[in-house]
Amino acid sequence: MNLQKIRNFVGNYVFILPALLLFLTFSLYPFLEVFHLSVTNWDGISPVKTFVALDNFKDLIFDNKVFWLSVKNAFFITLMALTVQNFLALLLAICCDRDIKGGNAYRVIFYLPPVLSGIVVGLIWNWIYDGNYGLLNHFLNFIGLGDFSRAWLSDARWAIVSVAVIHMWKGFGWGFVILLAGLQSIPRELYEAARVDGAGSWVVFKQITVPLMIPVFILVSILTILGTMQIFDIIISTTGGGPGYHTEVPITRIVSTMIGSSKFGYACAMGVVFGMILLVISMVQIRVSKMMRQV
């Protein structure tokens, strides 16, 4: 009997061993190695890794203005996504939840942008924003607003807004799907009872839809913040972080430091600091979500 238990025990762990090895090799080891490299001066090639203690972090936190500008840019895009993108997703989800004609087709269309590659989306919007023959400038000229034409991705004042628009266009679809699923999970009997009592559309939305959708709103906001703060592919395929550093975000700053400047240790320090920022944001979100559920 004991022998059979041992065989079952060993057999169970043999089955999970491949997944465990993959996790240790490609997840846990790189995660721990980032902390090790963050306190060294290493160019990524030399076998010598000079220990510099916390010098990388001191320079990064107190002297690296470009990194903190990239964090600011990421927060701006995140704020735009939290407000405009999720409002659009909610509005479209409400429309499709009302059994409009062709609702299933709209659901497929709205979910297409998130499925597309970020690089492909960036290239398409490059053509739209082009200062010479872009569709946006052509449209502005067509409706008599040619004075507003500009090289959108090269203009320091409008580049970050233009990138945020691309990100929102690509990202609203998955928020739409989650919000639509949440709306469809609300019992229809509640709406019917409210209408029988004479409640209008706004009262029904405020008193029934919003309270029952709070967990869904929290989920969408968490995914929006964590996903947008790590934006990379759209930036690379449109502005590359320019003009200047006006569209630089933390991930592009880390990659350019690691590859362009061959400062792997310093780039790892950036990764650690950025990871701590995301950790703090996640903890705040979890705390806020618990407070909202208790209300």
C-alpha positions in Angstrom: 0.0 0.0 0.0 2.8 2.4 0.9 4.6 1.5 -2.3 1.5 2.3 -4.3 1.2 5.7 -2.6 4.9 6.4 -3.4 4.3 5.5 -7.0 1.3 7.7 -7.3 3.2 10.6 -5.6 6.2 10.2 -8.0 3.9 9.8 -11.0 2.0 13.0 -10.2 5.2 15.0 -10.0 6.6 13.4 -13.2 3.6 14.8 -15.1 4.1 18.3 -13.8 7.9 18.2 -14.1 8.0 19.6 -17.7 5.8 22.5 -16.9 7.8 23.1 -13.7 11.1 23.1 -15.6 9.7 25.6 -18.1 8.5 27.9 -15.3 11.8 27.7 -13.5 13.9 28.3 -16.7 11.9 31.0 -18.5 10.0 32.7 -15.6 11.6 32.4 -12.2 15.3 32.4 -13.1 15.0 35.5 -15.4 12.9 37.2 -12.7 15.6 36.7 -10.1 18.4 37.5 -12.5 17.0 40.9 -13.2 17.5 41.8 -9.5 21.0 40.5 -9.7 21.9 42.4 -12.8 20.3 45.6 -11.5 23.1 46.2 -9.1 25.9 45.6 -11.7 27.5 47.5 -14.5 27.3 45.1 -17.5 27.3 45.7 -21.2 25.5 42.4 -22.0 28.6 40.8 -23.7 31.5 41.0 -21.4 31.9 38.1 -18.9 32.8 40.7 -16.2 29.9 42.2 -14.3 31.0 45.0 -12.0 29.1 45.3 -8.8 27.9 48.9 -8.3 25.5 48.4 -5.4 22.7 50.9 -5.6 24.4 53.4 -7.9 22.0 52.4 -10.8 19.0 53.1 -8.7 20.3 56.4 -7.3 21.0 57.7 -10.8 17.7 56.4 -12.1 15.5 57.9 -9.3 17.2 61.2 -8.8 18.9 62.1 -12.2 17.2 60.3 -15.0 14.6 62.8 -16.2 13.9 60.9 -19.4 12.8 57.8 -17.5 10.3 59.7 -15.4 9.1 61.5 -18.5 8.4 58.1 -20.0 6.4 57.2 -16.9 4.4 60.4 -17.2 3.6 59.6 -20.8 2.5 56.1 -19.9 0.2 57.6 -17.2 -1.3 60.0 -19.7 -2.1 57.3 -22.2 -3.5 55.2 -19.3 -5.7 58.1 -18.2 -7.0 58.5 -21.7 -7.7 54.7 -21.9 -9.5 54.7 -18.5 -11.8 57.5 -19.5 -12.4 57.8 -23.2 -11.7 54.2 -24.3 -13.7 52.6 -21.5 -16.6 55.1 -21.9 -16.7 54.2 -25.6 -16.6 50.5 -24.8 -19.4 50.9 -22.3 -21.6 52.9 -24.7 -21.2 50.4 -27.5 -21.8 47.5 -25.1 -25.1 49.1 -23.9 -26.1 49.5 -27.6 -25.4 45.9 -28.5 -27.1 44.7 -25.2 -30.4 46.1 -26.4 -30.7 43.6 -29.3 -30.2 46.1 -32.0 -30.5 44.9 -35.6 -27.2 43.4 -36.7 -25.9 43.2 -33.1 -23.9 40.0 -33.7 -22.1 41.6 -36.6 -21.2 44.7 -34.5 -19.8 42.5 -31.8 -17.4 40.9 -34.3 -16.5 44.2 -35.9 -15.8 45.9 -32.5 -13.6 43.0 -31.4 -11.4 43.0 -34.6 -9.0 45.8 -33.5 -7.7 43.9 -30.4 -7.0 40.8 -32.5 -4.8 42.7 -34.9 -1.1 42.9 -34.4 0.1 46.1 -32.7 2.8 46.5 -35.3 0.2 46.2 -38.1 -2.1 48.7 -36.4 0.8 51.1 -35.9 1.8 50.9 -39.6 -1.8 51.5 -40.7 -2.1 54.6 -38.5 1.2 55.8 -39.7 -0.5 56.2 -43.1 -3.5 57.8 -41.6 -1.4 60.4 -39.7 1.1 61.1 -42.4 1.7 64.8 -42.8 1.8 64.8 -46.6 -0.7 62.2 -47.9 -2.4 60.9 -44.7 -6.1 60.2 -44.7 -6.7 62.4 -41.6 -5.2 65.5 -43.2 -7.0 64.7 -46.5 -10.3 64.5 -44.6 -9.6 67.8 -42.7 -8.9 69.5 -46.1 -12.1 68.0 -47.6 -14.4 69.5 -44.8 -12.6 72.8 -44.9 -10.5 72.4 -41.8 -7.2 72.3 -43.6 -5.6 74.7 -41.1 -5.6 71.9 -38.6 -3.6 69.7 -40.8 -0.2 68.7 -39.4 2.4 65.9 -39.2 0.6 64.4 -36.2 3.3 61.9 -35.1 6.1 64.5 -35.6 4.4 67.4 -33.8 5.7 67.5 -30.2 2.4 68.9 -28.9 0.2 66.3 -30.6 2.3 63.1 -30.8 1.4 61.7 -27.4 -2.3 62.4 -28.0 -2.1 60.7 -31.5 -0.5 57.6 -30.0 -3.1 57.5 -27.3 -5.8 57.6 -29.9 -4.2 54.6 -31.7 -4.0 52.7 -28.4 -7.7 53.4 -27.6 -8.8 52.4 -31.0 -7.0 49.1 -30.7 -8.0 48.4 -27.1 -11.6 49.4 -26.7 -12.7 46.0 -28.2 -11.7 43.8 -25.4 -13.3 46.2 -22.8 -16.4 46.1 -25.0 -16.6 42.3 -24.8 -16.1 42.1 -21.0 -18.6 44.9 -20.4 -21.2 43.3 -22.7 -20.8 40.0 -20.9 -21.4 41.8 -17.6 -24.5 43.6 -19.0 -25.9 40.3 -20.3 -25.5 38.7 -16.9 -27.9 41.1 -15.2 -31.4 39.5 -14.9 -33.8 41.0 -17.3 -36.6 40.7 -14.6 -35.0 43.6 -12.7 -35.3 45.9 -15.7 -38.9 44.8 -16.3 -39.8 45.4 -12.7 -38.3 48.8 -12.7 -40.2 49.8 -15.9 -43.4 48.6 -14.4 -42.8 50.9 -11.4 -42.4 53.8 -13.8 -38.6 54.2 -13.7 -37.0 55.9 -16.7 -33.9 54.8 -18.6 -31.5 56.9 -16.6 -32.9 55.8 -13.2 -32.7 52.1 -14.4 -29.1 52.6 -15.4 -28.1 54.4 -12.2 -30.0 52.2 -9.8 -29.7 48.8 -11.4 -27.0 48.6 -14.1 -24.2 50.6 -12.3 -24.4 48.8 -8.9 -24.4 45.4 -10.5 -21.6 46.3 -12.9 -19.2 47.5 -10.3 -17.1 44.3 -10.2 -16.9 44.4 -14.0 -15.9 48.0 -14.0 -13.1 47.2 -11.5 -11.9 44.3 -13.6 -11.8 46.4 -16.8 -10.0 49.3 -15.0 -7.4 46.9 -13.6 -6.7 45.3 -17.0 -6.7 48.7 -18.7 -4.1 50.2 -16.3 -1.8 47.3 -16.3 -2.0 46.7 -20.0 -1.6 50.4 -21.0 1.3 51.1 -18.7 3.2 48.3 -20.6 2.4 49.7 -24.1 5.3 49.0 -26.5 4.5 47.8 -30.0 2.4 50.7 -31.0 5.1 53.2 -29.9 7.8 51.3 -31.7 5.8 51.1 -35.0 4.8 54.7 -35.0 7.1 57.2 -33.3 9.8 55.1 -31.8 9.6 57.3 -28.7 10.0 60.6 -30.6 9.9 63.4 -31.5 12.6 63.9 -28.9 11.2 61.9 -25.9 7.7 63.1 -26.1 6.2 59.6 -26.7 8.7 57.6 -24.8 7.2 55.1 -22.4 9.0 52.9 -19.8 9.2 49.8 -21.9 10.8 51.6 -24.9 13.1 53.4 -22.6 14.3 50.1 -21.1 14.8 48.5 -24.5 16.7 51.5 -25.9 18.9 51.6 -22.8 19.6 47.9 -23.0 20.1 47.6 -26.8 21.0 51.1 -27.9 23.4 52.0 -25.0 24.4 48.4 -24.0 23.7 49.2 -20.3 22.0 45.9 -19.3 22.5 46.5 -15.6 21.0 50.0 -15.8 18.1 48.7 -17.9 17.4 46.0 -15.3 17.3 48.6 -12.6 14.7 50.5 -14.7 12.8 47.2 -15.0 12.8 46.8 -11.2 11.7 50.3 -10.5 9.0 50.1 -13.2 7.9 46.8 -11.7 7.6 48.3 -8.3 5.4 51.1 -9.7 3.1 48.5 -11.3 3.1 46.6 -8.0 2.0 49.7 -6.1 -0.7 50.5 -8.6 -2.0 46.9 -8.4 -2.1 47.1 -4.6 -4.0 50.3 -4.7 -6.4 48.9 -7.2 -7.0 45.8 -5.1 -7.6 48.0 -2.0 -10.0 50.3 -3.8 -11.9 47.3 -5.3 -12.4 45.8 -1.8 -13.7 49.1 -0.5 -16.1 49.5 -3.4 -17.4 46.0 -2.9 -18.1 46.8 0.8 -20.1 49.9 -0.1 
